[in-house]
Amino acid sequence: MLRFDGSGASDRGPVREVNEDAGFLSASILVVADGVGGSAAGEVASATTAYVFSRAMTPGTHPMIALDKAVRRSVDVLSGAEAADAHRGGLATTLTALAVDGDRVALVHAGDSRAYLLRAGGLLRLTRDHTYVQQLLDDGFLEESGVAGHPWRHVVTRSIHALPIPDDERPEYVELALVPGDRVLLCSDGLTDCLPDERIGALLAVPRAEEAARILVDEALLAGGRDNVTCVVADVVTAHPTARPRVSGDGLRLGSLEDDGNVLAATGLSAY
């Protein structure tokens, strides 16, 4: 039996007026969502999606099934909001979520928010960016040295958004094998735009997950980060019935999810 135990941090950054990143952490699910740049009310799209995922896991549910249901529910809510209000057109968000039940672990990913695994001192990227620039790299039309300055580096090719969603824009799902002692990081591009993987791995290795999350966010900002930046850091631990997790049963909300007013009412949260 596995569970997550960790913390997270989110910062609006020095330039943006609104934090369009959302994060969530509980013993059974980790979530980072980043409102897609240029969309209407990115903070609403990210918070709504993160909220739906925060309610996704129930004991005994296969994580893959729970994640897929949450994707479908998020799409339904965003589609309904756009249909009801023309001013809400363009609601979209990236998504990276990791869920566990027993020893079963699943990941869903759309966009350029990332997931990393730190195991035995080595860092492994669990996701591949769904971006126009990543596609150019994969197809051999761009060298790695040309990524940082590319004018379209933030154009995502997959996201959570209203219907219709073409087959080639659907989220990716992966089953994972995690073990106690692993540490995972979910983050928005506000981190990875500023810090290389080598530095991320070094900072992620500090002893306490809470400290790692805060240091990662702070260093991204010190490195010149101008975007919102969000990190969720969790250790994979054995789920002992008497153990006291660092996160309350309700979970930890970050970024746009801290404000109930960002969550669309169709999710069942009535504050909007």
N, C-alpha and C positions, 0 to 999 in steps of 0.2 A: 504494500500500500504506500503510495507516494502522495506528497502534497507539496505546495509551494510555500516558502516562508521568506519574506523579503520586504522591500519598500520601494519607493519611487520618488521622483522629483520632477517638477515642471516649472519652466520660466517663460514668461512672455517675450523676453529679450528686450534689447534697448531701443528698438525701432517700431515694432508692431504695436498697434493700439489694442489689439485683441489677441488673446491666446486661442488659436484654433486647434491646438493639440488637445487630445483627451487621453487619459490613462486610467487604468483600473487594475487592482491587484487583490486577489483573495487566495485562499488555500487551494482552490481548484481551477482558477483561470487568471490569465494575464492578458491585458489588452493595451495597445497603443493605436490611436487613430489620429490622423492629421487632415483637417479640412483642406480640400484641394484648392490650391491657389487660384484666385480669380473667381471662385464660385460664390454664389450668394449665401452669406451666412455660413461660412465654413465651420464655425464653432458649433452651429446647430447640427450640422451633418455629423461631425465627429462625436459630439456629446451624445446625440441620440443613438448612434451606432454603438458607442462604448457602453451606454446604459443597457441596451438590448443584450449585449454580450455579458454584461455583469450579472444578468439574471438567467444565463443560459444553462448553467450546470446544476443538475440534481443528482444525488447519489444513485449509482447504478446505470446512469446514462452513458453510452459510449461517447467519448469526447468528439469523435468525428461527426456523429449524428447531431450532437448538441451544437457544434460549430456551424454545420450546414443549416440547421433550423434557424440559428441566429442570423446568418447571412440573409436567408429568405425573409425573415421578419424585418430586418433592417431595410431591405429593399422595398418591402411592402409599405412600411411607414414613410419612407422618403417619397415613394411614388404617390401615396395618398396626399402628402403635404403639397406636392407640386400640382396635383390635380385640383386640389381645393383652393389654391392660391397661386395665381400666375407670377406673383412677385417672388415665389420660392423656387423658381426654375433654376436648375444647375446645382442643386444640393448634391455634394459628393465628398467622399473622404477616403483616404488610404486606410488600410486596416492590417494589423498583424495581431493575432491572438493565439495563445497557447493554452490548452486545457488538459487536465489530468483527472482520471478516475481509476482508482486501484493502481495498476501498473501500466495502464493504457494512456498514451499521450498523443495528442494531435495538434497540428498547426494549420492555421489558415492565413493566407497572405494575399494582399492586393495593393499594388503601389510601391512606394519607395521607403516606407517605414520598415525597419529591419528587425530580425531576431538573430542573436548570437548565442553560442554555447561555449562556456569556459569549462574545460575538462582536463584535469591533470596538468594545469598550467598552459595548455594550448587553446587558442581561440579558433572556433569554427563558425563561419557565417552560415546560418540555416536558411536564409532566404536569398533570392535573386531579385534585384530591383526590376519592377515592371515600369520601365521608362523608355522613352524614345532613344536616349543616348545608350542605354544598356543594349538595346536592340542593334544599334549601329556597331557597338563593340562585338556583339555576338556574331554579326554578319561580316566582320572584318573591314568595315568602312571607317573605323575610328580607332586610333591608338589610345591606350590608357592615359597617356600624357595630355590628350586633348579633351578629357572629360571636364576638368575643373573650370575651364573657361568657355565651355560650350553654351551658347545662348539658350538651348532647349534642354538643358540638363535636368530641369525640374518638371518636364512634361511627362506625366504618368500615362501609361497605356492600359492600366487596370485600376479600378476603384470600386467602392460601394456607392451606388447611385440609383436613381429611379429607373424603372423599366423603360425601354427594353435594354437587355444586356446581351450583346453578341457572344457567341461561344468563346471567341478568342479574347474576350475581356473579363471572363469569369475568374473569381479568385482561385488560387491554387491551394490544394489540401495535401498534407503530408502526415503520415504516422511516424512517430519518433520513438526511439528507445532511450530513455533517460534513466539515470541511476543516482542513488543518494551520493552527495558530494559534488554533483554537477551544479553549475551556476548558469542562469540564463539572463540575457538582457534583451529587452524589447525597447526600441527607440525610434524617434522621429528623425527626419533628415536634418533637423537642426543640429543634431550631434554629428552625424556622419559627414556632413558637408564641411565640418571644421576639424575633425580629428581622424587620422588614419587608423586602420584596424590595429596596427601594432600598439599605438598609444591607448586605444580603447581597451585592448586586452590587458595592458599593464595597470590601468586604473581600475578595471573590473576586478582585478585580483586582490584588492585590499580586503582585509578580513571581514568587515561587516557590510552587508548588502546596503543598508541605509546610507553608510558613508560612501560606498561606491557610487550610488545613484546621485548623490549630491555633488561629489567631486566631478563626475562626468559632465553634469550640467554646467557647473561652474567653469570647468576648463574649456568647454565649448564656447562659452561667452567670452572668456579671457582670450581665446584664440581669434576673436573677431566676429563671433557669431551674431547675426542680425535677425535671425528667424526665431520663432518659438522653438524650444527644445524640451523634450520629455524623455525620461528614462525610467523604465521599470526593471528592477533587478531582483531576482529571486533565487534562493537556493532550493535545490531539490532535496527533500528530506523524507525520512520514513514517517508515516502518519501514525504516531502513537496516540491512543485515545486520551492519555493523561497529559500529553505535551501541550504547552501553552504557546500558540503561534504569536508572532510579532504583529500580525495584522488582525484586527477584530473580525468577527464573523460577518459583518456587513461589508468588509473590504475597504480598500483605500481608493478614494477618488482623486484624480489629478486633472489640472488644467481646466478646460471648458466644462468637464463633467462635475466640477465642484459647484457649479451654479445650476440648480434645477431648472431655471428659466431657459436654459439652452436645450432642454430635452423636450422633444415634441410630445404632445399630450397623448397621441395614439399609442405610445409605448405603455401606457397605463400609469405614468407619473403625471399627476394632474397639475403640477405647478406652472406649466407653460401656458 
